[in-house]
């Protein structure tokens, strides 16, 4: 029988060969092909590519893990990210497609007839995109290090090289068709273990139904998980601890933050017409829903299996997967009462991530130096739940390897989309539109390729040397997109009285407010101030939900200032009127 590592090399090798073949076939020969794939992609292909672009390593690896540990409270990610896509598909994509600008800074610069507005939008696009891409590169490193037994930094470098090939050669054209293949890989890799485990635990092959089914002893699976939770001192899995307002604020911040993400907006310019943009938006939502409706089921299966196979078990009797994953730093055990058993109860077992010591303990465990005095002895990183789930459930080796290939597909597809946004922001919105308007098409294409090369190197460095507060920075990206882009785009489409003074003031004030709140309550001033505690939150709003308040402030400031200053020029007001005509008239070509 072939080992997991051999299977992983085979499946990753086949999928990478497929991506390289597509990249060579889809080389871009013009800036239009590089930026928007020549606007010739079919709605079906664009729907799959959009879904792959949308579903990053966060969706594939982290989301089910977050829900697995947060239970009901984790539902904000499902509602926020899915709702954000609906918002984007209905309120933004068709109108932006009709406006004919294929980058968010380009839309903001032209709609608000101002290079200052364009530059503010470029800065926000770069901050949001680099934040996301750093997380993707780190995800690639983790998958490579665990499944292919290579150093995590070498894994990041391999990921950089792969993305460079299909992004550098093909631009949006190469990325689009590669993402179609990556969607097929990631959705197959996500669903196959879910089918297996649902059948194994509940006798029902459909995971969404299996989650609500009964297990062997006749009790409902969710009731069983609630009981396991309460026995270990956790709150019931199906009950929440967040306030209704905070759930609303986080969900809305995630919605408007994701609706303002530039790497997904640009996808709607790769189809020939507005009608096709609407079709591909609907298809993408269907493709996304397959994964998003399965994630809660995987979370329940993984959480139940983890507790049953590890809690109160002797270390020498724990399954092999536990010992394999100890070496990644994603799971750790500290025997605080020296009884050889793993006590898993409510509370933090360690201070931060595991810090391992070279020697082993008397039971063979990896010793850690930062265990604290709480009763809980088990540390589990949320990202382990999807990646280790097939091993926990004792599925065949090829299924375990398939999940590795799927995780890489999810991370690489989003990384490529984000790198293209960084590239177009620099080559098109800064160089072509502001610094050197007379640059030739060939010169602009080379500027875009060099920008992608530089962006990949910076993203790789973030992956190799991640900042100590990555979680805070990721939350900051959503908040920034919500506080900066979304009001400027939505008011630019639906309020023809909105002018450049209002938009610029709103973006600067909204973004600054979000940054200040994150500094105070999430990251602190490193080495100077500690983050302030939960009881000091403004209006009881968590940092993850504060994007909602910053967005509301942005909208109010924008509208008040625009009413106190001269209206936009007549031709701008006419464009705003025209993009809302619900037919193909005024269907602008991207330029």
C-alpha positions in Angstrom: 0.0 0.0 0.0 1.4 3.4 -1.0 2.1 5.9 1.8 0.4 9.2 2.3 3.6 11.0 1.2 3.9 9.0 -2.1 0.2 9.7 -2.9 0.7 13.4 -2.1 3.7 13.6 -4.5 1.6 11.9 -7.2 -1.5 14.0 -6.8 0.3 17.4 -6.2 2.5 16.5 -9.2 -0.4 15.8 -11.5 -2.3 19.0 -10.5 0.8 21.2 -10.8 1.5 19.8 -14.3 -2.1 20.6 -15.2 -1.6 24.2 -13.9 1.7 24.7 -15.8 0.2 23.3 -19.0 -2.8 25.7 -18.8 -0.4 28.6 -18.1 1.7 27.9 -21.2 -1.4 27.4 -23.4 -3.0 30.7 -22.1 -0.1 33.1 -22.4 -1.2 36.7 -22.6 -0.1 38.8 -25.6 -1.9 42.1 -24.8 -2.7 44.2 -21.7 -6.4 43.4 -22.2 -5.6 39.7 -22.0 -3.3 40.2 -19.0 -5.8 42.4 -17.1 -9.2 40.9 -18.0 -8.5 37.7 -20.1 -9.5 39.6 -23.2 -13.1 39.8 -21.9 -13.8 36.5 -23.7 -14.4 34.0 -20.8 -17.7 32.0 -20.8 -20.0 32.6 -17.8 -19.5 28.9 -16.7 -15.7 29.1 -16.7 -15.8 32.5 -15.0 -18.2 31.2 -12.4 -15.8 28.4 -11.5 -12.8 30.8 -11.6 -14.6 33.3 -9.4 -15.4 30.5 -6.9 -11.8 29.4 -6.7 -10.6 33.0 -6.4 -13.1 33.6 -3.6 -12.5 30.4 -1.6 -9.0 30.9 -0.3 -7.0 28.8 2.2 -9.1 30.6 4.8 -12.3 29.0 3.3 -10.8 25.6 2.6 -8.5 25.1 5.7 -9.6 27.6 8.4 -13.4 28.2 8.2 -14.5 24.7 9.2 -11.8 24.8 12.0 -13.2 28.1 13.3 -16.8 26.7 13.3 -15.5 23.5 14.9 -14.2 25.4 17.9 -16.7 28.3 18.0 -19.8 26.4 17.3 -22.8 28.7 16.8 -20.6 31.8 17.1 -18.6 30.6 14.0 -21.7 31.1 11.9 -20.8 34.7 11.4 -18.1 33.7 8.9 -20.6 31.6 6.9 -23.2 34.4 6.8 -20.7 37.2 6.3 -18.6 35.7 3.6 -21.5 34.2 1.7 -23.7 37.3 2.2 -20.8 39.5 1.0 -20.7 37.6 -2.3 -24.5 38.0 -2.8 -24.1 41.8 -2.1 -21.2 42.0 -4.6 -23.1 40.0 -7.3 -26.3 42.0 -6.9 -25.2 45.6 -6.0 -21.7 46.0 -7.5 -20.6 43.6 -10.2 -23.1 44.4 -13.0 -22.8 48.2 -12.6 -19.0 48.2 -12.4 -18.9 46.0 -15.5 -21.1 48.5 -17.3 -18.9 51.4 -16.1 -16.1 49.6 -18.0 -13.3 50.0 -15.5 -11.5 46.8 -14.5 -9.8 47.8 -11.3 -11.4 49.4 -8.2 -8.9 52.3 -8.1 -9.6 52.9 -11.8 -13.4 53.1 -11.1 -12.8 55.4 -8.1 -10.4 57.6 -10.0 -12.7 58.1 -13.0 -16.0 58.2 -11.1 -14.6 60.9 -8.7 -12.6 62.6 -11.4 -9.5 62.7 -9.1 -6.1 61.2 -9.0 -6.0 61.8 -5.2 -9.1 59.5 -4.9 -7.3 57.0 -7.2 -4.1 57.0 -5.1 -6.1 56.5 -1.8 -7.8 53.5 -3.5 -4.5 52.1 -4.7 -3.0 52.3 -1.2 -6.1 50.5 0.3 -6.0 47.8 -2.5 -2.3 47.1 -1.8 -2.8 46.8 2.0 -5.8 44.5 1.6 -4.2 42.4 -1.1 -0.8 42.0 0.6 -2.5 41.0 3.9 -4.5 38.3 2.2 -1.6 37.0 0.1 0.7 36.6 3.1 -1.9 34.3 4.7 -2.1 32.2 1.5 1.6 31.8 1.2 1.8 30.7 4.8 -1.0 28.1 4.2 1.0 26.7 1.2 4.1 26.4 3.5 2.1 24.5 6.2 0.6 22.0 3.7 4.0 21.4 2.0 5.8 20.9 5.4 3.3 18.4 6.7 2.4 16.3 3.7 5.6 16.4 1.7 8.0 16.6 4.7 9.8 19.7 3.4 10.8 22.7 5.4 8.0 25.2 5.8 10.1 28.0 4.2 11.0 25.8 1.3 7.3 25.1 0.9 6.6 28.8 0.7 9.3 29.2 -2.0 7.8 26.3 -4.1 4.4 28.0 -3.9 6.0 31.3 -5.0 7.6 29.6 -8.0 4.3 27.9 -9.1 2.2 31.1 -8.8 4.9 33.0 -10.7 4.7 30.7 -13.7 1.0 31.0 -14.4 0.6 34.7 -13.2 3.7 36.0 -15.0 3.0 34.3 -18.3 -0.7 34.5 -18.6 -1.9 37.3 -16.3 -5.7 37.1 -15.9 -6.0 34.8 -18.9 -3.7 32.2 -17.5 -5.0 32.7 -14.0 -8.7 32.3 -15.1 -8.2 28.9 -16.8 -5.9 27.7 -14.0 -8.5 28.6 -11.4 -11.1 26.6 -13.3 -8.9 23.5 -12.8 -8.1 24.6 -9.2 -11.8 24.8 -8.4 -12.4 21.3 -9.6 -9.4 20.0 -7.5 -10.4 21.9 -4.3 -14.1 21.1 -4.3 -13.4 17.3 -5.0 -10.8 17.3 -2.2 -13.2 19.0 0.2 -16.3 16.9 -0.6 -14.8 13.3 -0.8 -13.7 13.2 2.9 -17.0 14.7 3.9 -19.0 12.0 2.0 -16.8 9.2 3.6 -17.0 10.6 7.2 -20.8 11.4 7.0 -21.4 7.8 5.8 -19.1 6.4 8.5 -20.7 8.4 11.4 -24.4 8.6 10.5 -25.0 6.2 7.6 -26.0 9.1 5.4 -23.7 10.0 2.5 -24.9 13.6 2.2 -22.9 15.6 4.8 -25.4 18.4 5.1 -28.1 15.9 6.0 -25.7 13.7 8.0 -25.0 16.6 10.4 -28.6 16.6 11.5 -28.9 12.8 11.6 -28.7 10.2 14.4 -25.6 8.2 15.2 -25.3 4.5 16.3 -26.9 4.8 19.7 -29.9 6.7 18.3 -29.1 10.2 19.6 -28.8 13.1 17.2 -25.2 13.9 16.3 -25.5 17.6 17.5 -27.1 16.5 20.8 -24.2 14.1 21.3 -21.7 16.9 20.6 -23.5 19.2 23.0 -23.2 16.5 25.7 -19.5 15.9 25.0 -19.0 19.7 25.2 -20.8 20.2 28.5 -19.0 17.2 30.1 -15.7 18.8 29.3 -16.7 22.2 30.7 -17.2 23.9 27.3 -20.4 25.8 26.4 -22.9 23.8 24.3 -21.8 23.6 20.7 -25.2 24.9 19.4 -25.3 27.9 21.8 -23.6 31.2 21.3 -21.8 33.7 23.6 -21.6 36.8 21.5 -24.2 39.6 21.8 -26.8 39.9 19.0 -25.4 43.3 18.1 -21.8 42.0 17.8 -23.0 39.1 15.6 -24.8 41.6 13.4 -21.7 43.9 13.3 -19.2 41.2 12.5 -21.5 39.7 9.8 -22.1 43.1 8.2 -18.4 44.0 8.4 -17.4 40.7 6.7 -20.2 41.2 4.1 -19.3 44.7 3.1 -15.5 44.0 3.5 -15.6 41.0 1.2 -17.9 42.8 -1.3 -15.2 45.5 -1.6 -12.4 42.9 -2.2 -10.7 44.0 -5.5 -9.5 40.6 -6.6 -13.1 39.3 -6.9 -14.6 42.4 -8.5 -12.1 42.3 -11.4 -13.4 38.8 -12.3 -16.6 40.3 -13.7 -14.7 42.1 -16.4 -13.5 38.8 -18.0 -16.9 38.0 -19.6 -18.1 39.7 -22.8 -21.3 41.4 -21.5 -23.2 42.6 -18.4 -25.7 39.8 -18.9 -22.8 37.3 -18.7 -21.5 39.0 -15.6 -24.9 38.4 -13.9 -24.9 34.7 -15.1 -21.4 34.0 -13.9 -22.2 35.7 -10.5 -25.2 33.3 -10.1 -23.1 30.2 -11.1 -20.2 31.2 -8.8 -22.7 31.5 -5.9 -23.9 27.9 -6.7 -20.2 26.6 -6.8 -19.4 28.5 -3.6 -22.5 27.1 -1.8 -21.3 23.5 -2.3 -18.3 24.2 0.0 -20.0 26.6 2.3 -22.9 24.4 3.2 -20.6 21.5 3.8 -18.2 23.3 6.1 -20.5 23.2 9.2 -20.9 19.5 8.7 -17.2 18.9 8.5 -16.8 21.0 11.6 -19.2 18.9 13.6 -17.7 15.6 12.4 -14.1 16.7 13.1 -15.0 18.1 16.5 -16.8 14.9 17.6 -14.0 12.7 16.3 -11.3 14.8 18.0 -12.9 14.6 21.4 -13.7 10.9 21.2 -10.3 9.8 19.9 -8.1 12.0 22.2 -9.9 13.2 25.3 -9.0 11.3 28.5 -7.0 8.7 26.5 -3.5 7.5 27.4 -0.9 9.1 25.2 0.6 5.7 24.3 -2.9 4.7 23.0 -3.7 7.8 20.9 -3.9 7.3 17.1 -0.9 7.8 14.9 -2.3 11.0 13.3 -1.8 12.8 16.7 1.9 12.0 16.8 2.4 12.9 13.2 0.8 16.3 13.6 2.7 17.1 16.9 5.7 17.9 14.8 3.9 20.7 12.9 3.2 22.7 16.1 -0.6 22.5 15.3 -1.3 20.2 18.2 0.5 19.7 21.6 0.0 17.9 24.9 1.5 18.8 28.3 1.0 16.2 31.0 0.4 18.6 33.9 -0.8 16.0 36.5 1.7 13.2 35.3 -0.9 10.5 34.8 -0.1 9.8 31.2 -3.6 10.7 30.0 -4.7 13.7 27.9 -7.1 15.9 29.9 -9.0 18.0 27.4 -11.2 20.6 29.1 -12.2 24.2 28.8 -9.3 26.6 29.1 -6.0 27.5 27.4 -3.3 24.8 27.8 -0.4 26.9 26.7 0.7 30.5 26.5 0.4 31.1 22.8 1.7 28.6 20.2 3.7 25.5 21.3 7.4 26.1 21.9 8.9 22.6 21.7 12.0 21.3 23.5 14.2 18.8 21.6 13.9 15.9 24.0 10.8 13.7 24.6 8.8 13.2 27.8 8.6 9.9 29.6 5.4 8.9 27.7 7.1 9.7 24.3 5.4 13.1 23.9 7.0 16.2 22.4 7.9 18.4 25.4 6.8 22.0 25.4 8.3 24.9 27.4 5.3 27.3 27.5 2.6 25.2 29.3 0.6 27.2 31.8 -1.1 26.2 35.1 -4.6 25.6 33.8 -6.2 22.2 34.1 -6.5 21.8 30.3 -3.5 19.8 28.8 -4.3 19.8 25.1 -3.5 22.6 22.6 -5.2 22.3 19.2 -4.7 24.8 16.4 -8.0 25.4 14.5 -6.3 24.9 11.1 -5.7 21.2 12.0 -9.4 20.3 11.7 -9.8 20.1 7.9 -6.2 18.9 7.1 -6.1 16.1 9.8 -9.8 15.2 9.5 -9.3 12.3 7.0 -6.5 10.9 9.2 -8.7 11.2 12.4 -11.5 9.3 10.6 -8.9 6.6 9.3 -9.8 7.3 5.6 -7.6 5.8 2.8 -4.2 7.4 2.1 -5.2 8.8 -1.3 -8.0 10.8 0.4 -5.6 12.3 2.9 -3.3 13.2 0.0 -6.2 14.7 -1.9 -6.9 17.1 0.9 -3.3 18.4 0.6 -3.7 18.9 -3.1 -7.0 20.7 -2.4 -5.5 23.0 0.2 -2.7 24.0 -2.2 -5.3 24.6 -5.0 -7.3 26.9 -2.7 -4.3 28.9 -1.5 -2.6 29.2 -4.9 -5.8 30.2 -6.8 -6.5 33.2 -4.4 -2.8 34.1 -4.2 -2.7 34.4 -8.0 -5.8 36.6 -8.1 -4.5 38.9 -5.3 -1.1 39.2 -7.0 -2.8 40.3 -10.2 -4.6 43.1 -8.3 -1.3 44.3 -6.9 0.2 44.2 -10.4 -2.6 46.1 -12.1 -2.8 48.7 -9.2 0.9 49.5 -9.9 1.2 49.1 -13.7 -2.3 50.5 -14.7 -3.5 52.8 -11.9 -0.1 54.3 -10.9 2.2 54.1 -13.9 -0.3 54.3 -16.9 -2.9 56.6 -15.3 -0.6 58.9 -13.3 3.2 58.6 -13.7 3.6 57.9 -17.4 0.4 58.2 -19.4 2.1 57.8 -22.8 3.6 54.3 -22.0 3.3 51.8 -24.8 1.1 48.7 -24.5 4.2 46.6 -24.5 5.8 48.7 -21.8 2.7 48.5 -19.7 2.6 44.7 -20.1 6.2 44.5 -18.9 5.5 46.9 -16.0 2.6 44.5 -15.0 4.9 41.5 -15.1 7.7 43.1 -13.2 5.1 44.2 -10.6 3.9 40.6 -10.2 7.5 39.4 -9.7 8.2 42.0 -7.0 4.8 41.3 -5.3 5.5 37.5 -5.2 8.9 38.1 -3.6 7.3 40.4 -0.9 4.4 38.0 -0.4 6.9 35.1 0.0 8.8 37.1 2.6 5.6 37.6 4.5 5.0 33.9 4.3 8.5 33.0 5.6 8.6 35.8 8.3 4.9 36.3 9.2 4.2 39.2 11.5 3.4 38.0 15.1 -0.1 39.4 14.8 -1.3 37.8 11.6 -4.8 37.2 13.0 -5.2 40.9 13.8 -3.9 41.9 10.3 -6.4 39.6 8.6 -9.3 41.1 10.6 -7.9 44.5 9.7 -8.1 43.6 6.0 -11.8 43.0 6.1 -12.3 46.2 8.3 -10.2 48.2 5.9 -12.1 47.1 2.8 -15.4 47.8 4.6 -14.3 51.2 5.9 -12.7 52.4 2.6 -13.8 50.8 -0.7 -17.4 49.8 -0.1 -19.0 53.2 0.6 -17.0 54.9 -2.2 -18.2 52.2 -4.7 -21.8 51.9 -3.6 -22.4 55.7 -3.4 -20.5 56.1 -6.7 -23.1 53.8 -8.3 -26.3 54.9 -6.6 -25.8 58.6 -5.7 -25.0 60.8 -8.6 -24.6 63.8 -6.3 -21.6 62.1 -4.6 -18.5 64.1 -5.5 -14.7 63.7 -5.0 -14.5 65.8 -1.8 -17.1 63.5 -0.1 -15.5 60.3 -1.3 -11.9 61.2 -0.4 -12.9 62.5 3.0 -15.0 59.4 3.7 -12.3 57.0 2.6 -9.6 58.7 4.7 -11.7 59.1 7.9 -13.2 55.6 7.7 -9.8 54.0 7.1 -8.1 56.0 9.9 -10.9 55.2 12.4 -10.6 51.5 11.6 -6.8 51.6 12.0 -6.9 53.4 15.3 -9.5 51.0 16.7 -7.5 48.0 15.6 -4.4 49.5 17.2 -6.2 50.1 20.5 -8.2 46.9 20.8 -6.4 44.2 18.7 -2.7 44.8 18.2 -1.8 47.5 20.7 1.3 49.6 20.0 3.8 46.8 19.8 6.2 47.1 22.8 4.5 50.3 24.1 0.8 49.6 24.8 -1.1 46.3 25.3 -4.4 45.9 23.5 -7.3 47.1 25.6 -9.7 44.5 27.1 -13.1 43.5 25.8 -15.0 45.5 28.5 -13.7 48.7 26.9 -15.0 48.0 23.4 -17.0 50.9 21.9 -20.8 50.1 21.9 -19.8 46.5 22.7 -18.4 46.0 19.2 -15.4 43.6 18.8 -12.5 44.7 16.5 -13.7 42.2 13.9 -17.1 44.0 13.8 -15.9 47.5 14.0 -15.6 47.8 10.2 -19.4 48.2 10.3 -19.2 51.4 12.5 -16.2 52.7 10.4 -18.3 52.1 7.2 -21.3 54.0 8.6 -19.1 56.9 9.6 -17.6 56.9 6.1 -21.1 57.0 4.5 -22.3 59.8 6.7 -19.1 61.9 6.2 -19.2 61.3 2.4 -22.8 62.3 2.1 -22.6 65.4 4.4 -19.5 66.8 2.7 -20.7 66.1 -0.8 -23.9 68.1 0.0 -21.8 71.1 1.2 -19.5 71.2 -1.8 -20.1 71.6 -5.6 -21.8 68.7 -7.4 -19.8 66.4 -9.8 -19.4 67.6 -13.5 -22.4 66.9 -15.7 -20.7 64.2 -17.7 -20.0 62.2 -14.6 -23.6 62.4 -13.5 -24.7 61.2 -16.9 -22.4 58.2 -16.6 -23.8 57.3 -13.2 -27.4 57.6 -14.7 -26.4 55.4 -17.7 -24.8 52.5 -15.8 -28.1 51.8 -14.0 -30.1 51.2 -17.2 -31.1 47.5 -16.9 -30.2 46.4 -20.5 -27.2 46.1 -22.8 -27.3 49.7 -23.8 -24.4 51.6 -22.5 -22.4 48.3 -22.1 -19.0 49.8 -21.8 -15.9 47.9 -22.9 -13.1 47.6 -20.3 -10.3 50.0 -21.2 
